[in-house]
Amino acid sequence: MRIAVLSYLATYANAPGIALALSRVGHDVTLVIAEADAYRFCDAFRPTIFAGRDGASNAADACTSADRFVLCGTPALTHLLPRLPDRAADLLKENGGILLVGDSHILQRPREVNETIGEFPGIHVLAMPDKVPYLERCDGIFWPPVDVPEAGERPSDSILVCHSPGKASRLDWKGSACIRQAIETVAADNPGLVYRELRGLPHAECCLERARCDVFVDQIIGGVAVPGAPDWHGGIGKSGLEALAAGCRVVATGDNLPAVCDRVESPDAFPAVLTSLIGQVSENPGARFWDGIIWAERNASPTAVVQLLESYLG
């Protein structure tokens, strides 16, 4: 099957990982990205067409020859398709495909995004659990594909806690300021605690750092007002999935977290939960969290994601 994977940025729903997983099982896959990203995420899949650099005509040709489409993130509809000739949108309407919703754009403009989705009735809409309440139509749950990395060497004389803040240009959706403040409080009574923020690094380096850390903090927020939709209370994103696959303990707020995550009811409760986690890790320094690894293999491995996508692609 010829499949066009479309994404505004490569990071949305791990578009390169999806393209690579589909190609590994025999599909003829083309990855179309609107803009290159600073994290070298696209290094995972070649060749990639960059619509902004290589030209819309090359991207349109890739779409014209596709049997099915996989759109990674709502900006594939709202930001990328408008850059392509109308024929690309017409083909998407005719052929259908899958829209994978895991990005924060549905939280920022729920009405606009839902109206755009409504223009493509043949698309199957799959979403990460924390985004489902903001969709008028959702056909199923998905998790972005992540590989289980090699075990990183973890120092036994310290506890490494990592966090990946959101983009500096975006609102503090992940509660990074709250996390930093809580880390300072907890570190005062835990001199072995080392905190590291993973921002602006190539994706491969971020994965190596997560493979070394003991605790990964995903999102700690107390609720974000979303116009025309329920308040958002956080969840686990691609970074948290990669940390689970690496054998880290993952902590976050949110109502729809995997059972293997450590859930925080509110930002005020985060320091106590983190202190408890540090105590548990200290009892068995350097050990991998196998419950998280097993969960990731069953729910977010490339094999699991491909099986889910193929069941909708037909």
C-alpha positions in Angstrom: 0.0 0.0 0.0 1.3 3.5 -0.9 0.9 5.7 2.2 1.6 9.4 2.6 2.4 10.4 6.1 1.8 14.1 6.6 2.8 16.3 9.5 3.5 20.0 10.1 6.5 19.1 12.3 8.2 15.8 12.6 7.7 15.7 16.4 3.9 15.5 16.1 2.8 12.0 16.9 6.4 10.9 16.0 5.7 11.1 12.3 9.1 9.7 11.3 8.7 6.8 13.7 5.3 6.0 12.1 6.7 6.3 8.6 9.6 4.0 9.5 7.3 1.4 11.2 4.9 1.3 8.2 7.8 0.9 5.8 9.3 -1.9 7.8 6.2 -4.1 7.2 6.3 -3.5 3.4 4.3 -0.4 2.7 5.6 2.2 0.3 5.8 5.3 2.5 6.4 9.0 1.8 6.9 11.4 4.7 5.9 15.0 4.0 6.8 17.6 6.6 6.0 21.3 6.4 9.1 22.5 8.2 12.4 21.0 9.5 12.8 20.9 13.2 15.8 21.8 15.4 15.8 18.4 17.1 16.8 16.4 13.9 13.8 14.2 14.5 13.6 13.5 10.7 16.9 11.7 10.9 14.9 8.6 11.8 13.3 8.3 8.3 14.7 9.1 4.9 13.8 10.3 2.4 11.6 13.1 3.7 10.0 15.8 1.6 10.0 19.2 3.3 7.1 21.1 1.7 8.6 24.5 2.7 12.1 23.8 1.3 11.5 21.2 -1.5 8.4 22.8 -2.8 4.7 22.1 -2.6 4.7 20.4 -6.0 6.9 17.5 -4.8 4.7 17.1 -1.8 1.6 17.2 -4.0 3.1 14.5 -6.2 3.6 12.3 -3.2 0.0 12.8 -2.1 -1.4 12.2 -5.6 0.2 8.7 -5.8 -0.9 7.7 -2.3 -3.5 5.0 -1.6 -4.1 6.1 2.0 -3.0 9.0 4.3 -1.8 9.2 7.9 -1.9 12.7 9.3 0.2 13.2 12.4 -1.4 16.0 14.5 -4.1 18.4 13.7 -1.7 21.0 12.1 -1.4 18.5 9.2 -5.0 19.5 8.4 -4.9 23.2 9.5 -1.3 24.2 8.6 0.1 21.7 6.0 -2.8 20.9 3.7 -3.4 24.6 2.9 0.2 24.8 1.5 -0.5 22.1 -1.0 -2.6 22.3 -4.2 -6.4 21.6 -3.7 -5.9 18.2 -5.3 -4.1 16.9 -2.2 -7.2 17.8 0.0 -9.5 16.3 -2.6 -7.6 13.0 -2.6 -7.7 12.9 1.2 -11.4 13.4 1.1 -11.8 10.6 -1.5 -9.4 8.1 0.0 -9.8 8.7 3.6 -7.1 7.8 6.1 -6.2 8.4 9.7 -5.7 11.6 11.8 -3.6 11.1 14.9 -4.3 13.7 17.5 -1.7 14.1 20.1 -0.7 17.8 19.9 -1.8 20.7 21.9 -3.4 22.6 19.0 -6.7 20.9 19.8 -6.6 22.5 23.2 -5.8 26.0 21.9 -8.4 26.1 19.1 -10.9 23.3 19.7 -13.8 24.8 17.6 -11.6 25.6 14.6 -9.9 22.2 14.7 -13.2 20.3 15.0 -14.7 22.2 12.2 -11.8 21.3 10.0 -12.0 17.7 10.9 -15.6 17.8 10.0 -14.7 18.6 6.4 -13.1 15.2 6.1 -15.8 12.7 7.1 -13.8 9.7 5.7 -10.9 10.2 8.1 -10.6 7.9 11.1 -9.7 10.1 14.2 -7.5 8.5 16.7 -6.3 10.4 19.8 -4.1 10.2 22.8 -6.3 9.7 25.9 -5.9 13.2 27.3 -7.0 14.8 24.0 -10.3 12.8 23.6 -12.5 15.2 25.6 -11.7 18.0 23.1 -12.8 16.1 20.0 -16.3 16.0 18.7 -15.5 12.7 16.9 -13.0 10.1 18.0 -12.7 6.5 16.7 -10.1 5.1 19.0 -7.0 5.6 21.2 -3.4 5.6 20.0 0.1 6.1 21.5 3.0 7.4 19.4 5.5 4.7 18.6 8.7 4.5 20.7 11.6 2.0 20.6 12.9 0.4 23.8 16.5 1.8 23.9 19.6 0.2 25.3 19.9 0.5 29.0 21.8 3.6 30.0 24.4 3.6 32.7 22.9 5.0 35.8 25.1 6.4 38.5 24.4 4.7 41.9 25.6 7.7 43.9 22.9 10.1 42.7 19.3 10.3 41.6 18.9 11.8 38.2 15.5 13.5 37.5 14.8 14.8 34.0 12.1 16.9 32.4 11.5 18.1 28.8 10.0 21.6 28.9 7.7 22.7 26.1 8.8 25.2 23.4 9.9 28.6 24.7 7.5 30.3 22.3 4.5 28.4 23.8 2.6 28.8 27.0 3.9 26.7 30.0 1.6 23.8 29.2 3.8 21.3 31.0 4.1 23.3 34.3 7.9 23.6 34.0 8.1 26.5 36.4 6.2 24.6 39.0 8.5 21.6 38.5 11.6 23.6 38.9 10.3 25.1 42.1 9.4 21.7 43.5 12.7 20.2 42.6 14.5 23.0 44.6 12.4 22.2 47.6 12.9 18.4 47.4 16.7 18.8 46.7 17.2 20.6 50.0 16.5 17.4 51.8 18.0 15.1 49.1 21.6 16.2 48.3 22.0 13.3 45.9 19.3 14.6 43.6 20.5 15.9 40.2 18.0 17.7 37.9 18.4 18.1 34.2 16.1 19.8 31.6 16.2 18.3 28.1 15.6 21.1 25.7 17.1 22.0 22.3 19.1 18.7 22.1 18.9 16.4 19.1 16.3 13.8 19.7 18.8 11.0 19.8 20.7 12.7 22.7 17.4 13.3 24.6 16.7 9.6 24.3 20.1 8.7 25.7 19.6 11.1 28.6 16.2 9.5 29.4 17.8 6.1 29.3 20.2 7.3 32.1 17.7 9.0 34.3 15.8 7.5 37.3 12.7 9.7 37.3 11.1 11.5 34.4 8.7 14.3 35.1 6.3 14.8 32.2 3.6 17.4 33.0 2.6 18.8 36.4 -0.3 21.3 36.0 -3.4 22.3 37.9 -5.7 22.7 35.0 -5.6 25.0 31.9 -8.6 26.9 30.7 -9.6 25.8 27.2 -12.2 28.0 25.5 -15.3 26.0 24.6 -14.0 22.8 26.1 -13.2 21.2 29.5 -10.1 22.4 31.4 -7.0 20.4 30.5 -5.3 18.6 33.4 -2.3 17.2 31.7 -1.2 13.8 30.7 1.7 11.9 29.3 3.3 12.9 26.0 5.9 11.4 23.6 8.7 12.2 26.0 7.0 10.4 28.8 6.5 7.3 26.6 10.2 7.3 25.6 11.1 7.5 29.3 8.8 4.5 30.2 10.3 2.5 27.3 13.8 3.4 28.8 12.8 2.0 32.2 12.3 5.3 34.0 9.7 6.0 36.6 7.4 8.6 35.0 5.3 11.1 37.1 2.6 13.4 35.8 -0.8 14.9 36.5 -3.8 13.8 34.4 -6.9 11.6 34.5 -5.9 9.2 31.7 -2.4 8.2 32.5 -1.1 4.6 31.9 -1.4 2.6 35.1 2.4 2.3 35.3 2.8 6.1 35.7 2.9 7.8 39.1 -0.1 10.1 39.1 0.0 13.5 40.9 -3.4 14.9 41.9 -2.3 18.5 41.9 0.9 20.6 41.7 0.8 21.0 45.5 1.1 17.2 45.9 4.1 16.9 43.5 6.9 17.4 46.1 5.6 14.7 48.3 5.2 12.2 45.4 8.7 13.0 44.1 10.2 12.5 47.6 8.5 9.1 47.8 9.8 8.1 44.3 13.3 9.2 45.2 13.1 6.9 48.3 11.9 4.0 46.2 14.7 4.5 43.6 17.3 4.8 46.4 16.4 1.3 47.7 17.4 -0.2 44.3 19.8 2.2 42.6 20.5 1.8 38.9 17.5 -0.6 38.4 15.2 -0.3 35.4 11.5 0.0 35.9 10.4 -3.1 34.0 6.6 -2.5 34.4 7.0 0.6 32.3 9.1 -1.2 29.7 6.6 -4.0 29.3 3.7 -1.5 29.0 5.5 0.5 26.3 6.2 -2.7 24.3 2.6 -3.7 24.4 1.0 -0.3 23.8 3.5 2.0 22.1 6.0 -0.1 20.3 6.3 0.3 16.5 4.7 -3.2 16.1 1.7 -2.3 18.3 1.2 1.0 16.5 1.4 -0.5 13.0 -1.2 -3.2 13.9 -3.5 -0.5 15.1 -3.0 1.7 12.0 -3.5 -1.2 9.6 -6.8 -2.1 11.2 -8.1 1.3 10.2 -6.3 1.7 6.9 -7.9 -1.5 5.5 
